[in-house]
């Protein structure tokens, strides 16, 4: 799928998850937590395409589909995660599994697998923790040591990466969830060129659900976690609506 499709679907899902918590976002700490969750989900939503090379949205400041608007943190983050997370993890996997970890066609390899995004997210979180731990020795910055926001961002980044995989499961190329032990892909029937209307319909449904939950949380004081099962249920519906599982093939498409 295109980068803009990943961004809007992931952010719509993140907004749905956050929707019941909006009435409680009354303190700077709560607002910062929500912002970090959205930021991590946004960056994670385009990170798996780091294996596509310089053409990936993660390496460019221009936000896909945003009519020329730029977010200059994106390429800085992209090159950082490419050098410090993707390449080291790929190097280790290559030592263990050999050349079979590379995609024969296209680009969907290590970062397009659960084990890949888990390793990269863990490594990214460790780097952030290490930097914050070092900074905590500076007077006035002791609060950075083991700060929960570190793990919130790491978790939201992993969430964004995972949503990328779920979204790619809906298209005709699919995802190999057991990589690198199996290259059989779970796939749907959506074309990844942006011409299929279903991803846009899914986005609208997610946002409508978010509005409903947000309004209901003001009226009925809904539990903060209710957005999670709501998102899960909707994606359980979206997957078969996308044709998942389509006819299975082995590692011949990307």
MOFENJO-V983990 format. One record per run of one state. SS is the DSSP state (H for helix, E for strand, - for the rest). FROM is the first residue (numbers start at 0). LEN is the number of residues. Records with the same first field share a line. If there is no record, write none. Layout:
SS->FROM-LEN + FROM-LEN
//
This chain:
-->0-2 + 19-2 + 24-3 + 52-4 + 59-2 + 62-7 + 70-2 + 101-8 + 112-1 + 135-6 + 144-3 + 169-1 + 171-3 + 175-10 + 186-3 + 190-7 + 220-5 + 241-13
H->2-17 + 21-3 + 27-25 + 56-3 + 72-29 + 109-3 + 113-22 + 141-3 + 147-22 + 197-23 + 225-16
E->61-1 + 69-1 + 170-1 + 174-1 + 185-1 + 189-1
//
